[in-house]
């Protein structure tokens, strides 16, 4: 029997563990792998999932064995003890041949073949950019340095690295030029069937732009406010309303955005919808004419694909990962767009035929991404090391 272990102990619901995108990734990965393991050709594979009691309890798994381990990841000592002592011991005792961790942290002791998922280089991005670093407390800066060190150790001890985009694979090569990296791109996906809702051009009516992003300093809320300020000087731009929706992750950053809205006199065109854990994704996107996301950095950028899945045109920053994943199915803006760029964006927002064509391209683009494909690529990575 080929025994594989998928370690998701970093996800601790309600206890300060990893959340958001990594939780979505881990959940869909487990469900998808469980489905694939039911195929006859995978009958000799045994997969063990190590995770927090509350996280695993919510997953209906038939072929994957659940083993609960409630690791306190907020404790420096307990996190390292699990990673470098308890986990390698578990691998040896259970004769695990391949370990996959959904975060870029691997044991120093080699007890099996090691795979880790490297979602992005966000810790590096914050530490290397003073405007972003300024939002980090001293404790958070130390935490980022510690987590970056764990990632670097993982890179040194990996057999395979799974990344969500070619952009991250290329960045990894640039950051570790002296290491031979075995990176494999396993794209992410949405869980939603494509919507058949038709978009409406503005034609003098209000244009509602949804900004679905947690309040992280790299997510570009300030750039969005600068855009709205410019639009107010345009007759057509006065019809544009912006709706921020997302969880308050950095309280100091969120308060600064609130103050900027007041300072720039944008209260009549920029609105805070806040974070509502009970609302469905479909309800979130239904009210918007299009969505806007001017992130400075992303590892993948799942919200723009979600927007396309709900037949919403996407306006986003022209960062490499967005251009890789969206190609010609989005409207791109530079982080400091010129007046000509903004007028071009308005031309497109007022053109119903263009928006319908963009939605069609978005639907075609979204259809290329599925969790089944992600899970199959992941399983293939496991098999290549057995």
C-alpha positions as CSV (number, residue, x, y, z in Angstrom):
1,X,0.0,0.0,0.0
2,X,1.3,3.5,-1.0
3,X,0.7,5.7,2.1
4,X,0.5,9.4,1.7
5,X,-0.1,12.0,4.4
6,X,-1.8,15.4,3.8
7,X,-1.1,17.7,6.7
8,X,-3.6,20.5,7.2
9,X,-2.9,21.1,10.9
10,X,-2.2,24.7,10.2
11,X,-5.9,25.3,9.8
12,X,-7.5,25.9,13.2
13,X,-11.0,27.3,12.8
14,X,-11.6,30.1,15.3
15,X,-8.2,29.7,16.9
16,X,-6.0,31.9,14.8
17,X,-4.9,29.4,12.2
18,X,-4.6,29.9,8.5
19,X,-7.8,31.1,6.9
20,X,-9.3,32.4,3.7
21,X,-7.7,31.1,0.6
22,X,-5.6,28.4,2.3
23,X,-8.7,27.0,4.0
24,X,-10.6,27.0,0.7
25,X,-7.7,25.3,-1.0
26,X,-7.3,22.6,1.8
27,X,-11.0,21.8,1.9
28,X,-11.4,21.4,-1.9
29,X,-8.2,19.5,-2.1
30,X,-9.3,16.9,0.5
31,X,-12.8,16.6,-1.1
32,X,-11.4,16.3,-4.6
33,X,-8.7,13.8,-3.7
34,X,-11.3,11.7,-1.8
35,X,-13.3,11.5,-5.0
36,X,-10.3,10.6,-7.2
37,X,-9.2,7.8,-4.8
38,X,-12.5,6.0,-5.4
39,X,-11.3,5.3,-8.9
40,X,-10.2,1.6,-9.3
41,X,-6.7,2.6,-10.5
42,X,-6.2,4.4,-7.2
43,X,-7.2,1.5,-5.0
44,X,-3.7,0.9,-3.7
45,X,-3.3,4.4,-2.5
46,X,-3.9,5.1,1.2
47,X,-4.2,8.8,2.2
48,X,-4.2,10.1,5.7
49,X,-5.4,13.6,6.6
50,X,-3.9,15.2,9.7
51,X,-5.9,18.1,10.9
52,X,-7.7,20.0,13.6
53,X,-10.8,18.3,15.0
54,X,-13.2,21.1,14.0
55,X,-11.9,21.4,10.4
56,X,-11.9,17.6,9.6
57,X,-15.3,17.1,11.3
58,X,-16.9,19.3,8.6
59,X,-15.7,17.2,5.7
60,X,-17.4,14.0,4.4
61,X,-14.5,11.8,3.4
62,X,-14.9,8.1,2.4
63,X,-11.4,7.1,1.2
64,X,-9.3,9.4,3.2
65,X,-8.6,8.5,6.8
66,X,-9.0,11.4,9.3
67,X,-6.4,11.7,12.1
68,X,-7.0,14.6,14.4
69,X,-4.1,16.7,15.7
70,X,-4.9,20.0,17.4
71,X,-1.7,21.9,17.0
72,X,-1.4,25.4,18.6
73,X,0.2,27.2,15.6
74,X,0.3,30.5,17.5
75,X,2.9,29.0,19.9
76,X,6.5,29.3,18.6
77,X,7.5,26.2,20.6
78,X,4.5,24.0,19.8
79,X,4.5,24.9,16.1
80,X,8.2,23.9,15.8
81,X,7.8,20.8,18.0
82,X,5.0,19.6,15.7
83,X,6.9,20.4,12.5
84,X,10.3,19.0,13.4
85,X,9.6,16.4,16.1
86,X,6.1,15.0,16.3
87,X,5.3,15.1,12.5
88,X,8.5,13.2,11.4
89,X,7.8,10.7,14.2
90,X,4.2,10.2,12.9
91,X,5.5,9.7,9.4
92,X,8.0,7.0,10.5
93,X,5.6,5.2,12.8
94,X,2.9,5.0,10.1
95,X,5.3,4.3,7.2
96,X,4.3,7.3,5.2
97,X,6.0,7.5,1.9
98,X,4.9,11.0,0.8
99,X,4.1,14.0,3.0
100,X,2.2,17.0,1.6
101,X,1.8,20.2,3.6
102,X,-0.6,22.9,2.4
103,X,1.7,25.6,3.6
104,X,5.4,26.1,2.8
105,X,6.9,24.5,5.9
106,X,8.6,21.2,6.0
107,X,10.4,19.2,8.7
108,X,14.2,19.4,8.9
109,X,14.4,15.7,9.4
110,X,13.8,13.7,6.3
111,X,11.3,11.0,7.1
112,X,9.6,10.6,3.7
113,X,9.4,12.4,0.3
114,X,8.2,16.0,0.9
115,X,5.8,18.2,-1.0
116,X,4.7,21.6,0.1
117,X,2.3,24.2,-1.4
118,X,3.9,27.6,-1.9
119,X,1.0,30.0,-2.4
120,X,2.9,33.2,-2.8
121,X,5.8,35.3,-1.4
122,X,3.6,37.6,0.6
123,X,5.8,37.7,3.7
124,X,8.8,38.8,1.5
125,X,6.6,41.3,-0.3
126,X,5.6,43.1,2.9
127,X,9.0,43.0,4.4
128,X,10.6,44.4,1.2
129,X,8.2,47.2,0.7
130,X,8.4,49.9,3.4
131,X,4.8,51.3,2.8
132,X,3.4,47.9,3.5
133,X,5.8,47.0,6.2
134,X,4.7,50.2,8.1
135,X,1.4,48.5,8.8
136,X,3.1,45.6,10.7
137,X,3.6,45.8,14.4
138,X,6.9,44.8,15.8
139,X,5.4,41.4,16.8
140,X,4.0,40.9,13.3
141,X,7.3,41.8,11.7
142,X,9.0,39.2,13.8
143,X,6.3,36.7,12.9
144,X,6.8,37.4,9.2
145,X,10.5,36.9,9.5
146,X,10.0,33.6,11.3
147,X,7.5,32.3,8.7
148,X,9.7,33.4,5.9
149,X,12.6,31.5,7.5
150,X,10.4,28.4,7.7
151,X,9.5,28.8,4.0
152,X,13.2,29.1,3.1
153,X,13.9,25.9,5.1
154,X,11.1,24.2,3.3
155,X,12.5,25.1,-0.1
156,X,15.9,23.6,1.0
157,X,14.3,20.3,2.0
158,X,11.6,19.8,-0.7
159,X,11.1,17.0,-3.2
160,X,8.3,18.9,-5.0
161,X,6.7,22.4,-4.7
162,X,3.2,23.0,-5.8
163,X,2.4,26.6,-6.8
164,X,-0.9,28.2,-8.0
165,X,0.5,30.1,-11.0
166,X,3.5,30.2,-13.4
167,X,4.1,33.7,-12.0
168,X,4.9,32.3,-8.6
169,X,7.0,29.5,-10.1
170,X,9.1,32.2,-11.9
171,X,9.4,34.3,-8.8
172,X,10.6,31.2,-6.9
173,X,13.3,30.7,-9.5
174,X,14.4,34.4,-9.1
175,X,14.4,34.3,-5.3
176,X,16.3,31.0,-5.2
177,X,18.7,31.1,-8.2
178,X,21.2,28.7,-6.7
179,X,18.7,25.9,-5.9
180,X,17.3,23.3,-8.3
181,X,13.5,23.7,-7.7
182,X,11.0,21.1,-8.7
183,X,7.9,23.4,-9.1
184,X,4.6,22.2,-10.5
185,X,1.7,24.6,-11.3
186,X,-1.6,23.4,-9.9
187,X,-4.2,26.1,-10.6
188,X,-7.0,27.0,-8.2
189,X,-10.7,27.1,-9.2
190,X,-14.1,28.3,-8.2
191,X,-17.0,26.0,-7.0
192,X,-19.7,27.9,-8.9
193,X,-21.4,26.9,-12.1
194,X,-21.2,29.6,-14.7
195,X,-24.1,32.1,-14.4
196,X,-26.2,33.1,-17.4
197,X,-26.9,36.6,-16.2
198,X,-26.4,39.3,-18.9
199,X,-24.5,42.4,-18.0
200,X,-25.9,45.9,-18.6
201,X,-24.0,48.8,-20.0
202,X,-24.5,52.0,-18.0
203,X,-26.4,54.1,-20.5
204,X,-26.7,56.9,-18.0
205,X,-27.5,54.6,-15.1
206,X,-25.4,53.9,-12.0
207,X,-22.4,51.7,-12.4
208,X,-21.8,49.7,-9.3
209,X,-18.3,48.4,-8.9
210,X,-17.8,45.7,-6.3
211,X,-14.4,45.5,-4.5
212,X,-14.4,42.1,-2.9
213,X,-11.2,41.9,-0.9
214,X,-10.2,41.7,2.8
215,X,-8.6,44.9,4.1
216,X,-4.9,44.0,3.6
217,X,-2.6,46.9,2.6
218,X,-1.5,45.1,-0.6
219,X,-5.1,44.8,-1.9
220,X,-5.2,48.3,-3.5
221,X,-8.0,50.0,-1.7
222,X,-6.0,53.3,-1.8
223,X,-5.6,53.0,-5.5
224,X,-9.3,52.5,-5.9
225,X,-10.0,55.6,-3.9
226,X,-7.6,57.6,-6.2
227,X,-9.5,56.2,-9.2
228,X,-12.8,57.3,-7.7
229,X,-11.5,60.8,-7.0
230,X,-10.5,61.1,-10.7
231,X,-13.8,59.7,-11.9
232,X,-15.7,62.4,-9.9
233,X,-14.1,65.0,-12.3
234,X,-15.7,63.3,-15.3
235,X,-19.3,63.7,-16.2
236,X,-19.6,60.0,-17.0
237,X,-17.5,59.0,-14.0
238,X,-20.1,60.6,-11.6
239,X,-22.3,57.6,-12.2
240,X,-19.8,55.2,-10.8
241,X,-20.3,53.9,-7.2
242,X,-17.7,51.8,-5.4
243,X,-18.6,49.1,-2.8
244,X,-15.9,47.8,-0.5
245,X,-16.7,44.3,0.9
246,X,-14.2,42.3,3.0
247,X,-13.1,41.3,6.4
248,X,-11.1,43.8,8.5
249,X,-7.7,42.1,8.8
250,X,-5.5,45.1,9.4
251,X,-7.5,47.4,11.6
252,X,-5.1,50.4,11.2
253,X,-5.3,50.1,7.4
254,X,-9.1,49.8,7.5
255,X,-9.4,53.0,9.6
256,X,-7.1,54.8,7.2
257,X,-9.3,53.9,4.3
258,X,-12.4,55.1,6.2
259,X,-10.6,58.4,6.9
260,X,-9.5,58.8,3.3
261,X,-13.1,58.4,2.1
262,X,-14.1,61.3,4.4
263,X,-11.1,63.4,3.7
264,X,-11.5,63.2,-0.1
265,X,-15.3,63.8,0.1
266,X,-16.2,60.4,-1.4
267,X,-19.0,59.5,1.0
268,X,-21.6,59.7,-1.7
269,X,-19.8,57.3,-4.1
270,X,-17.8,55.0,-2.0
271,X,-19.5,52.6,0.5
272,X,-18.4,50.1,3.1
273,X,-20.4,46.9,3.0
274,X,-18.3,45.2,5.5
275,X,-17.9,41.4,6.0
276,X,-20.9,39.2,6.4
277,X,-20.2,35.5,7.1
278,X,-23.8,34.6,6.3
279,X,-24.1,36.0,2.8
280,X,-23.7,33.8,-0.2
281,X,-21.1,34.4,-2.9
282,X,-24.0,34.7,-5.4
283,X,-25.6,37.4,-3.3
284,X,-22.4,39.3,-3.1
285,X,-21.8,39.6,-6.8
286,X,-25.5,39.9,-7.9
287,X,-25.7,43.7,-7.3
288,X,-22.5,44.7,-9.1
289,X,-22.2,45.9,-12.7
290,X,-18.6,44.9,-12.6
291,X,-15.9,44.1,-10.1
292,X,-12.6,46.0,-9.4
293,X,-9.5,44.7,-7.8
294,X,-6.2,46.7,-7.9
295,X,-4.0,44.4,-5.9
296,X,-0.3,45.2,-5.9
297,X,0.5,41.5,-5.5
298,X,-1.3,38.1,-5.6
299,X,-0.3,34.5,-5.7
300,X,-3.4,33.6,-7.8
301,X,-6.3,36.0,-7.3
302,X,-9.3,33.8,-6.9
303,X,-11.9,36.7,-6.5
304,X,-11.4,37.7,-10.1
305,X,-12.3,34.2,-11.3
306,X,-15.3,34.1,-8.9
307,X,-16.5,37.4,-10.5
308,X,-16.2,35.9,-14.0
309,X,-18.1,32.8,-12.8
310,X,-21.0,35.0,-11.9
311,X,-20.9,36.8,-15.3
312,X,-19.4,40.0,-14.0
313,X,-16.8,41.9,-16.1
314,X,-13.5,42.3,-14.3
315,X,-11.4,45.4,-14.0
316,X,-8.1,44.7,-12.3
317,X,-4.5,45.7,-12.0
318,X,-2.0,44.7,-14.7
319,X,0.1,42.5,-12.4
320,X,1.6,39.4,-14.0
321,X,-0.6,36.8,-12.2
322,X,-3.8,38.5,-13.3
323,X,-2.6,38.7,-16.9
324,X,-1.6,35.1,-16.8
325,X,-4.9,33.8,-15.4
326,X,-7.3,36.2,-17.2
327,X,-5.5,36.9,-20.5
328,X,-7.9,39.0,-22.7
329,X,-11.0,38.5,-20.5
330,X,-10.5,41.5,-18.3
331,X,-10.0,45.3,-18.4
332,X,-6.6,46.1,-17.1
333,X,-5.4,49.3,-15.3
334,X,-1.9,50.2,-14.1
335,X,-1.6,50.9,-10.4
336,X,-1.4,54.6,-11.2
337,X,-3.6,54.8,-14.3
338,X,-3.4,57.8,-16.7
339,X,-6.4,59.9,-17.6
340,X,-6.4,58.1,-21.0
341,X,-6.6,54.7,-19.3
342,X,-9.5,55.8,-17.1
343,X,-11.4,57.2,-20.1
344,X,-10.9,54.0,-21.9
345,X,-12.3,52.1,-19.0
346,X,-15.4,54.3,-19.0
347,X,-15.8,53.7,-22.7
348,X,-15.9,50.0,-22.1
349,X,-18.3,50.3,-19.1
350,X,-20.8,52.2,-21.2
351,X,-20.6,49.8,-24.0
352,X,-23.1,47.0,-23.5
353,X,-22.0,44.9,-26.4
354,X,-18.4,45.1,-25.2
355,X,-19.4,44.0,-21.7
356,X,-21.4,41.1,-23.0
357,X,-18.4,40.0,-25.1
358,X,-16.1,40.4,-22.0
359,X,-18.5,38.3,-19.9
360,X,-18.5,35.6,-22.6
361,X,-14.7,35.6,-22.6
362,X,-14.7,35.4,-18.8
363,X,-17.0,32.4,-18.9
364,X,-14.7,30.6,-21.3
365,X,-11.7,31.5,-19.2
366,X,-13.3,30.3,-16.0
367,X,-14.2,27.0,-17.6
368,X,-10.5,26.2,-17.8
369,X,-10.2,26.0,-14.0
370,X,-11.6,23.2,-12.0
371,X,-10.8,21.7,-8.6
372,X,-10.9,18.3,-10.3
373,X,-8.0,19.3,-12.4
374,X,-6.2,20.8,-9.4
375,X,-6.6,17.6,-7.4
376,X,-5.6,15.4,-10.3
377,X,-2.4,17.4,-10.8
378,X,-1.8,17.1,-7.1
379,X,-2.3,13.3,-7.1
380,X,0.0,13.0,-10.1
381,X,2.7,14.8,-8.0
382,X,2.2,12.3,-5.2
383,X,2.5,9.4,-7.7
384,X,5.7,10.7,-9.2
385,X,7.4,10.4,-5.8
386,X,6.2,6.9,-4.9
